[in-house]
Amino acid sequence: MVLDDPLAWVPNLLEAIERQPLMVSPTTPLVDAIQLISQAQNHTCSLETDLSPSDGLAEHRRASCVLVMQDQTLLGILTERDIVRLTANVINFAGATVAEVMAHPVITLPQSSLQDIFAVLFFFRRYRIRHLPIVDEQERLVGVISHESIRQILRPANLLRLRRVSDVMTTQVIHAPLTATALRLAQLMAEHRVSCVVITQADMEGRDKPVGIVTERDIVQFQAFQIDLTQTQAATVMSTPLFLLSPDDSLWAAHQEMQRRRVGRLVVSWNWGMGLGIVTQTSLLRIFDPMEMYGVIENLQQTIRKLEAERSPSSPTSSPLPQSQEARSTPTSTSPHNENLGNTRVP
């Protein structure tokens, strides 16, 4: 067993800054801002292997927010979650401007404070946001760091390989039948502050099985195409078939699938579909919680000590480590957490 560089997990946060975020003026019609989010794609780097972003594995990353700017002043922010909330409230999109619905004032972080990932995660959790604008000493915008941009630069090290999907997934899955309207799905997302709804269908024994998914991104697309959400059923717009993770899969496997499929969440299923879970970008970032990391580091240190003992000429011959021992390391926490993060208005 060859261990990765123990510091290989540390993300370079400067690479996570989206330096050309979408920007609009406060007088921009809301429908135009939605079209902008719907159509925009940013070029970024994907880490399918141990390569660094500078090695040039390019991928398209969809923009999930717009910043509201006046001259060089940041006035507000509008995210996909905000659009879902507005959809659920059935507001008149055609007559609204961005200034009327944006979240403001905006929580920002000085670039000089961008020392490590813990500072960013603290802001995400403290203010329940998923997008954090970075500013310079003169309060001028540098760019935006998001859950997605951090996930894109995660290093494929033992920190991800040693944890299982079951350690961070949420089992409080919001689901709806095939006949649910798109408007009802948006209302469920807003009510439960989640980024997706799993679509289920009853099997021959009357048990609900996952057959599709509708996400915040989908709701934004529906609004961009001016689809009648009150008449559109989940069966006609859901993403299907589903790719299903197992609770025993490693977080590195989940990370790779998200990268390959260009999605921000995956459904977890076990017991022939009777058990349901969700793992999201937010879930993956939980591995950087200091207490979570303490347990992982302890497991790594134990593994290293065992390997050193085996390699020592004076030590008795030891049996080889069981295959995939790291995948069976005792997790520090198995309590589920919802992806209850989104930009909220600050009074």
Secondary structure, 3 states (H helix, E strand, C coil): CCCCCCCCCCCCHHHHCECCCCEECCCCEHHHHHHHHHHCEEEEECCCCCCCHHHCCEEEEECCEEEEEECCEEEEEEEHHHHHHHHHCCCCHHHCEHHHHCECCCCCEEHHHCCCHHHHHHHHHHHCCCEEEEECCCCCEEEEEEHHHHHHCCCCCHHHHCCEHHHHCECCCCEEECCCEHHHHHHHHHHHCCCEEEEEEECCCCCEEEEEEEEHHHHHHHHHCCCCCCCCEHHHHCECCCCEECCCCEHHHHHHHHHHHCCCEEEEEECCCCEEEEEEHHHHHHHHCHHHHHHHHHHHHHHHHHHHHHHCCCCCCCCCCCCCHHHHCCCCCCCCCCCCCCCCCCC
